[in-house]
Amino acid sequence: PAGSGGAAGDFVTFLDTPGHKAFSEMRARGAAVTDIAIIVVAADEGVKPQTEEALAHANAAGTPLIVAVTKCDRQNADPERVRRELADLGVELEEEGGEVQCVEVAAPEGRGLGELLDAVKLLSEMIDLSSDLGSVATGTVIESKTDKKCGACATLIMKQGVLRTGDSLVVGKEWGKVRLMRDSKGDQVSEAIPSFPVEVVGLKGLPQSGDRVRCVESESMARKLSASRQRDVQDLIHESKPETASKLSGPAKKKRTYREKFMERTKYVPNKIRLKNAGDRGEEGGSAGGEEDGEKEERPKLTLILKADVHGTLEALQEAVGALENEEVEVKSIFSSVGPITESDVVLAKACDATVVAFNVKPISGQVHKLMERDKTKVYSHRVIYKLLDHLQATVEGLAQGKAQEPTKTGQVEVLQLFEVNMKREGVRTIAGCRVTDGTIANSQNALYKVLRSGDVIFEGKITSLKNRAKDVPQMAQGKECGLMLEGFDAFQKGDVIECIDMAGVSA
C-alpha cells in the first residue's frame, strides 16, 4: 500500500512491500519505482533471504539505500549482528566509512522514526531529487483492482508532470479518462503531482501492476494507442502459442460444442484454458507422442482458479502456485483474475473440476454462494498468505500420497445468543448458542471451524465443547440448537456464521 508522511512542509510517500517470499515480483517493482529504498531488517532475526533479494533488486534498479534496523526494543535484539551481516553482503554503512545510512528503530516506543525521516530527507537532498511539473504527465501503476460501483481502478504514482481530473491517459494496453481521483485517505483530489499516490477511476480495462502511465491530448488518441498495443499483445500470443490456438479453435468445418466455444472466448486471458484431451478431437499424433501424453495423465492433477484482491497479490499467488508442482503432482492454474468470486468462476470450476483459491477477496454474494452449494464447488479462501500456501502445499502432499486432497464442509450454524461461563483454569469464556442451519456439525479433532462475519473469515480453529441441554454431544444435525466453544476464540457476535469443515484425510 502507498501512504504519505513527513514533517510539516515535507512530503514523503512510502511503498510498503510484503516480506513473504511469494511477493518477490512486487518487491522488484517497488525497488524500480521508488527514489530511495529503505531496507528493513529485524534486530532479533538478522539478515534473511528476502533481505538479500531486496538488496539485489535495489542494486539492479540503481536505487540508493537506507537501512532501518527494527525491533531494537526486544530483549534479544542485536543491531551489531545486523551490521556485520550487511557488511558481509557488501553494504557499506556510514559508520564504516561507506555511504549507506543506518537507523535503529523501535516502533512501539517511537524511537528512531524521526531520525529515519531525517535520513530520507538528507539522502533526497544529496541525490538532488527533482521533477518537471510542466512536462507530460507520466507515472507507474502500483496496484489495480475492480470495484462494483467504479469499475476498473488503479493506484498510480506520477513521475513527471501533473495528472488532473478529466485528463485522457494510456495505461499499459488500457486507456481511459480520469473521472475522479482519491488520495491515500480516500479523500477526493483534483490533481496529482509527482510522488503523490492516487487511486484513479475511469479506466476502460484493468491494467497490470508496473504498467506505465502517460497522458495524451484526447480520448481518441488514447483509444488508438490502446488498440495498437492490444493488437501487439495478441500478435505475440498467437506467435508464441500457435498450436494451442489451433486446438482451441478446432477444424473450420467441424461443429463445435458449447464447451469448446466457451474455451475459445477465454483465449485472451494470460493463462490459456486447454480442453482436457483436446488433442483427441484433432488429428491423431504419432504413437510416441500418445505414449508421452499417457504418462503425463498418470500424475495426480490439482486444477486451480485463482482470485485475489489486487493485481500485485494475484501475481504473487500465481508465482507461488507455479512453484508447488513436482514430479508426483501436476499443479495447473487454468484461470486467474482480480475481484470477488463470481458465477462464471463457479461455472468454470464445475466444467473443469477445479478448486477456487481466493486470497483477500470481498465476501461472496448470496447468489454465488447458492450456486457453489448446488454445484458442490471446492473453494479455499483466506486473508493470510502463509495459511493459504500451507493449505495448498498440504493438498499437493496429500495428492502425492493418494489421500483425500480436499477438506469437506459438513455443516454450518448461526449464532443466536451468547453466554459467559467461568472456567476454573481458563477464566471467563464465551459459549455461542447456535442453531444448525445446514448439514451436521461434530465435536471432533478432525473438524476445523471457521467463524464468518459479513462473509469474511475472522477465525479458524478447533472446537473444545459441543453441548445440547447442558450435556456433551458428539454431533448435532440440521434444525437442532446447541452451544459450542472454540479453542482460543470468544469474540462471537449474534448473526455470525460458523462452518464445520471435515479435515480427515487431508495431509497435515
C-alpha positions in Angstrom: 0.0 0.0 0.0 1.0 3.6 -0.6 0.9 6.2 2.2 2.4 9.6 2.9 4.0 11.2 5.8 6.7 13.6 7.0 7.2 16.8 8.9 5.4 20.0 8.1 6.5 21.3 4.7 7.9 17.9 3.6 6.2 15.2 1.6 7.2 11.5 1.6 5.4 8.6 0.0 6.1 5.1 1.3 5.5 1.9 -0.7 5.3 -1.0 1.8 6.1 -4.3 0.0 5.4 -7.6 1.9 8.3 -9.6 3.2 6.9 -13.1 2.3 8.9 -14.9 -0.3 5.8 -15.2 -2.5 5.9 -11.4 -3.2 9.3 -11.3 -4.9 8.0 -9.7 -8.1 6.2 -7.0 -6.0 9.5 -6.1 -4.2 11.3 -5.9 -7.6 8.7 -3.4 -8.9 8.9 -1.4 -5.7 12.7 -1.0 -6.0 12.3 0.1 -9.6 9.6 2.7 -8.8 11.0 4.3 -5.7 13.6 7.1 -5.5 15.0 5.7 -2.2 14.9 2.1 -0.9 14.6 1.5 2.9 15.8 -2.0 3.7 14.1 -3.1 6.9 15.9 -5.7 8.9 14.7 -7.0 12.3 17.3 -6.7 15.0 16.3 -10.0 16.6 16.4 -12.0 13.4 19.1 -10.6 11.3 19.5 -10.7 7.5 17.0 -13.1 5.8 17.0 -14.4 2.2 14.3 -11.8 1.4 16.7 -9.1 2.7 19.4 -10.3 0.2 16.8 -10.3 -2.5 15.6 -6.8 -1.7 19.3 -5.6 -1.8 19.7 -7.2 -5.2 16.5 -5.6 -6.6 17.6 -2.1 -5.3 21.1 -2.6 -6.8 19.7 -3.7 -10.1 17.4 -0.7 -10.3 20.2 1.7 -9.1 18.2 2.9 -6.2 20.1 4.4 -3.2 19.7 2.7 0.1 18.9 3.4 3.8 18.9 0.6 6.3 16.3 0.6 9.1 17.1 -1.9 11.9 13.7 -2.5 13.6 12.6 -4.2 16.8 15.5 -2.7 18.7 13.3 -2.7 21.9 13.3 -6.5 22.2 15.5 -8.3 24.7 17.3 -10.5 22.1 17.9 -7.5 19.7 21.4 -7.4 18.3 21.8 -4.4 15.9 25.6 -5.1 15.7 24.9 -8.5 14.3 22.8 -6.9 11.6 25.6 -4.5 10.7 28.1 -7.4 10.4 25.8 -9.4 8.2 25.1 -6.4 5.9 28.9 -5.8 5.7 29.4 -9.4 4.6 26.9 -8.7 1.8 28.9 -5.7 0.6 26.7 -3.0 2.1 29.0 -0.1 3.2 27.4 1.7 6.2 28.3 5.3 7.1 29.9 4.3 10.4 32.3 2.0 8.5 33.2 4.8 6.0 30.6 4.0 3.5 27.6 5.9 2.1 24.6 3.9 3.4 22.8 5.4 6.4 21.7 3.0 9.2 19.0 3.9 11.7 17.9 1.9 14.7 14.1 1.9 15.2 11.7 0.7 17.8 8.2 1.4 16.5 6.2 0.8 19.8 8.3 3.4 21.6 8.5 5.7 18.5 12.3 5.5 18.9 14.2 6.3 15.7 11.3 7.3 13.5 12.2 11.0 13.4 15.8 10.0 12.6 14.6 7.8 9.8 12.7 10.7 8.2 15.7 12.9 8.6 17.8 10.3 6.8 15.3 10.2 3.9 15.3 14.0 3.6 19.2 14.2 3.8 19.6 11.5 1.1 17.0 13.1 -1.2 18.9 16.4 -1.0 22.2 14.6 -1.7 20.9 12.9 -4.8 19.0 16.1 -5.8 15.6 14.6 -6.5 13.5 16.8 -8.8 10.8 16.6 -11.4 9.3 18.8 -14.1 5.8 19.8 -13.4 5.4 21.3 -16.8 6.2 18.1 -18.8 3.7 15.5 -20.0 2.3 13.6 -17.0 3.9 10.1 -16.7 3.9 7.5 -13.9 3.5 3.9 -12.9 0.7 1.6 -11.8 1.3 0.4 -8.2 -1.9 -1.7 -7.9 -5.1 -2.3 -9.7 -8.5 -3.7 -8.8 -12.1 -3.9 -9.8 -14.9 -2.2 -7.9 -18.7 -2.9 -8.3 -19.5 0.8 -8.4 -16.5 2.3 -10.1 -15.3 -0.5 -12.4 -11.5 -0.7 -13.1 -9.4 1.3 -10.6 -5.7 1.8 -10.4 -3.4 3.3 -7.8 -0.8 5.4 -9.6 2.3 7.3 -8.7 3.3 10.0 -11.1 7.0 10.5 -12.0 6.8 13.7 -14.1 4.1 16.3 -14.8 0.7 16.8 -13.1 -2.3 14.4 -13.6 -5.6 16.2 -13.4 -9.3 15.2 -13.3 -10.5 15.0 -16.9 -7.2 14.0 -18.4 -7.1 11.2 -21.0 -4.4 8.6 -20.4 -3.0 5.4 -21.7 -2.1 2.8 -19.0 -0.2 -0.2 -20.4 -2.5 -1.5 -23.1 -5.6 0.0 -21.5 -6.9 3.6 -21.7 -9.4 5.9 -20.0 -10.3 9.3 -18.9 -9.8 10.4 -15.3 -13.3 10.7 -13.8 -12.2 11.1 -10.2 -9.1 10.7 -8.1 -8.7 9.7 -4.4 -5.7 10.1 -2.1 -4.4 7.5 0.3 -7.0 8.5 2.9 -9.9 8.1 0.4 -10.5 11.9 0.0 -11.2 13.2 -3.5 -8.5 15.3 -5.1 -8.4 17.2 -8.4 -4.7 16.7 -9.3 -1.7 14.5 -8.5 1.8 15.9 -8.5 4.9 13.6 -8.8 5.3 11.1 -5.9 1.7 11.7 -4.8 -0.2 8.4 -4.7 -3.8 8.5 -6.1 -6.4 6.0 -7.0 -7.8 6.7 -10.4 -11.3 5.9 -11.6 -12.3 6.0 -15.3 -10.2 3.3 -17.0 -11.8 1.1 -19.6 -9.9 -2.0 -18.6 -7.9 -3.4 -15.7 -4.1 -2.6 -16.1 -1.3 -4.6 -14.6 0.9 -3.6 -11.7 4.0 -1.9 -13.1 2.3 -0.7 -16.3 3.5 2.8 -17.5 1.1 5.7 -17.4 1.1 8.5 -19.9 -1.3 11.4 -20.5 -2.3 12.1 -24.1 -4.1 15.0 -25.8 -7.5 13.4 -26.3 -9.7 10.4 -25.8 -9.5 9.4 -29.4 -5.7 9.3 -29.3 -5.8 7.3 -26.1 -8.2 4.8 -27.7 -6.0 4.4 -30.8 -2.8 3.9 -28.8 -4.6 1.3 -26.6 -5.9 -0.6 -29.6 -2.5 -0.6 -31.2 -0.9 -2.0 -28.0 -3.6 -4.7 -27.6 -3.0 -5.8 -31.2 0.7 -6.1 -30.5 -0.1 -8.3 -27.4 -2.4 -10.6 -29.4 0.2 -11.0 -32.1 2.7 -12.1 -29.5 0.3 -14.5 -28.0 -0.5 -16.1 -31.4 3.1 -16.3 -32.4 4.2 -17.9 -29.1 1.3 -20.4 -28.9 0.1 -21.3 -32.4 -0.5 -24.9 -31.5 -2.8 -24.1 -28.6 -4.8 -21.6 -30.6 -5.4 -24.2 -33.3 -6.6 -26.8 -30.8 -9.0 -24.3 -29.2 -10.4 -23.2 -32.5 -10.9 -26.7 -33.9 -11.4 -27.6 -37.6 -13.2 -24.9 -39.5 -15.9 -27.2 -40.8 -16.5 -29.1 -37.6 -19.4 -28.0 -35.4 -18.0 -27.0 -32.1 -19.6 -27.9 -28.7 -20.7 -25.2 -26.2 -17.7 -26.0 -24.1 -15.2 -25.5 -27.0 -16.8 -22.2 -27.8 -16.6 -21.2 -24.1 -12.9 -22.1 -24.0 -12.2 -20.1 -27.2 -13.8 -17.0 -25.7 -11.3 -17.1 -22.9 -8.2 -17.2 -25.2 -7.2 -13.7 -24.3 -6.6 -14.4 -20.6 -2.9 -14.8 -19.5 -3.3 -18.5 -18.6 -5.0 -20.1 -21.6 -7.5 -22.7 -20.8 -7.0 -26.0 -22.6 -9.6 -28.7 -23.0 -9.0 -32.0 -21.3 -7.9 -34.4 -24.0 -8.3 -31.7 -26.6 -5.8 -33.5 -28.8 -8.1 -36.5 -29.1 -10.6 -34.3 -31.0 -8.0 -33.2 -33.5 -5.6 -35.2 -35.7 -4.1 -38.3 -34.1 -0.5 -37.8 -33.3 2.3 -40.3 -33.5 2.4 -43.3 -31.2 5.4 -41.9 -29.3 3.5 -38.7 -28.6 0.5 -40.6 -27.4 2.6 -42.6 -25.0 4.1 -39.4 -23.6 0.7 -37.9 -23.0 -0.5 -41.1 -21.3 2.4 -40.9 -18.9 1.6 -37.3 -18.0 -2.0 -38.1 -17.4 -1.0 -40.7 -14.8 0.2 -38.0 -12.4 -2.5 -36.7 -10.0 -3.6 -33.2 -11.0 -4.6 -30.2 -9.0 -6.6 -27.7 -11.1 -7.0 -24.2 -9.7 -8.8 -21.0 -10.4 -7.1 -18.1 -8.7 -8.7 -15.0 -7.3 -7.1 -12.0 -5.4 -8.0 -8.6 -4.3 -5.5 -6.7 -6.4 -3.2 -7.5 -9.4 0.0 -7.5 -7.3 -1.1 -10.2 -4.9 -2.6 -12.2 -7.8 0.8 -12.2 -9.5 2.4 -13.4 -6.3 -0.2 -16.1 -5.9 0.4 -17.3 -9.5 4.1 -17.5 -8.9 3.7 -19.4 -5.6 1.3 -21.9 -7.2 3.7 -22.5 -10.0 6.4 -23.5 -7.5 4.1 -26.2 -5.9 4.3 -28.6 -8.9 6.6 -31.5 -8.6 7.4 -34.8 -10.3 4.5 -36.6 -8.5 1.7 -34.0 -8.8 0.7 -31.7 -11.6 -0.5 -28.2 -10.5 -2.3 -26.2 -13.1 -3.9 -22.7 -12.9 -6.5 -22.5 -15.7 -7.8 -19.0 -14.9 -6.9 -16.1 -12.7 -8.4 -12.7 -12.2 -8.8 -9.8 -9.7 -12.0 -9.4 -7.7 -14.5 -11.4 -5.8 -15.6 -15.0 -6.7 -18.3 -14.7 -9.4 -20.9 -17.0 -11.0 -18.6 -17.5 -14.1 -15.8 -18.7 -11.8 -18.2 -21.3 -10.3 -19.4 -22.4 -13.7 -15.8 -22.8 -14.9 -14.8 -24.7 -11.8 -17.6 -27.2 -12.3 -16.7 -27.6 -16.0 -13.0 -28.3 -15.3 -13.3 -29.9 -11.9 -11.2 -27.1 -10.4 -10.8 -25.7 -7.0 -11.3 -21.9 -6.5 -8.4 -20.4 -4.4 -9.1 -16.9 -3.2 -6.8 -14.5 -1.3 -8.1 -11.4 0.5 -11.2 -11.1 -1.7 -14.5 -9.5 -0.8 -17.3 -11.6 0.7 -19.2 -14.0 -1.7 -22.6 -12.8 -2.7 -25.7 -14.8 -1.7 -26.5 -15.8 -5.3 -22.9 -17.1 -5.9 -22.9 -18.9 -2.6 -26.1 -20.8 -3.5 -24.6 -21.7 -6.9 -21.5 -23.0 -5.1 -23.5 -25.2 -2.8 -25.6 -26.5 -5.6 -22.5 -27.5 -7.7 -20.5 -28.5 -4.6 -17.7 -26.2 -5.7 -14.5 -26.6 -3.9 -13.3 -23.2 -2.5 -10.5 -22.2 -0.2 -10.3 -18.6 0.8 -8.0 -16.8 3.3 -6.7 -13.4 4.2 -3.3 -14.7 5.4 -0.9 -15.7 2.6 1.1 -18.1 4.9 -2.0 -20.2 5.7 -3.3 -20.2 2.2 0.0 -21.5 0.8 0.4 -24.0 3.6 -3.0 -25.4 2.7 -2.1 -25.7 -0.9 1.2 -27.4 0.0 -0.7 -29.9 2.2 -3.1 -30.6 -0.6 -0.3 -31.3 -3.0 1.3 -33.6 -0.5 -2.0 -35.4 0.1 -2.4 -36.0 -3.7 1.1 -37.4 -3.9 0.3 -39.8 -1.1 -3.0 -40.8 -2.6 -5.1 -39.3 0.2 -8.2 -37.2 0.0 -6.9 -33.8 -1.1 -9.8 -31.5 -0.2 -11.5 -30.7 3.1 -15.2 -31.1 3.1 -17.8 -28.8 4.6 -20.2 -30.9 6.7 -22.5 -28.2 8.1 -22.9 -24.7 9.5 -24.6 -22.9 12.3 -25.9 -19.4 13.1 -25.1 -17.7 16.4 -28.3 -16.7 18.2 -27.2 -16.0 21.8 -24.0 -15.5 23.8 -23.4 -17.0 27.3 -20.4 -16.3 29.6 -19.1 -19.1 31.8 -16.4 -19.1 34.4 -13.9 -21.9 33.8 -11.6 -22.9 36.6 -8.4 -22.9 34.5 -9.3 -20.6 31.6 -11.2 -17.9 33.4 -14.3 -16.4 31.7 -15.1 -18.0 28.4 -17.9 -17.4 25.9 -20.3 -20.1 24.7 -22.1 -19.4 21.4 -25.7 -20.5 21.4 -26.4 -21.7 17.9 -28.9 -23.3 15.5 -27.6 -25.8 12.9 -28.8 -24.3 9.6 -27.2 -26.8 7.3 -25.8 -30.4 7.4 -24.2 -31.7 10.6 -21.5 -30.3 13.0 -19.3 -32.6 15.1 -17.2 -32.4 18.3 -14.1 -33.9 16.6 -10.4 -33.2 16.5 -10.7 -33.7 12.7 -13.1 -30.8 12.4 -11.9 -27.3 11.6 -14.3 -24.5 12.5 -14.5 -21.2 10.6 -16.2 -18.1 12.0 -17.6 -15.9 9.3 -18.8 -12.3 9.8 -20.4 -10.5 6.9 -18.9 -13.2 4.7 -15.3 -12.7 5.9 -13.4 -15.5 7.8 -12.4 -13.9 11.1 -11.2 -17.1 12.8 -10.2 -20.7 12.2 -9.6 -23.2 14.9 -10.7 -26.4 16.8 -13.8 -27.0 18.9 -13.4 -27.6 22.6 -17.1 -28.2 23.6 -20.4 -29.1 22.0 -23.4 -29.3 24.2 -27.2 -29.8 24.0 -29.3 -29.2 27.1 -26.1 -29.0 29.2 -25.0 -32.4 28.0 -21.9 -33.1 25.9 -22.9 -34.5 22.4 -20.7 -35.9 19.6 -22.7 -34.1 16.8 -25.7 -32.0 16.0 -27.9 -32.2 12.9 -29.8 -29.6 10.9 -32.6 -27.8 12.8 -31.2 -28.5 16.3 -29.9 -25.9 18.8 -26.7 -26.3 20.7 -23.9 -24.4 22.5 -20.3 -24.6 21.3 -17.0 -23.3 22.4 -13.9 -22.8 20.2 -10.3 -23.0 21.2 -8.8 -19.6 21.7 -11.8 -17.6 20.5 -14.5 -15.8 22.5 -15.4 -12.7 20.3 -18.6 -14.1 18.9 -21.4 -11.8 17.8 -25.1 -12.5 17.1 -25.5 -13.4 13.5 -22.1 -14.9 13.0 -22.0 -18.0 10.8 -19.8 -20.9 11.9 -18.8 -23.6 9.3 -17.7 -27.1 10.2 -15.0 -28.5 7.9 -14.0 -32.2 8.0 -10.2 -32.3 7.6 -10.0 -36.1 7.9 -7.7 -37.5 5.2 -6.2 -34.1 4.5 -2.4 -34.0 4.7 -1.2 -32.1 7.8 
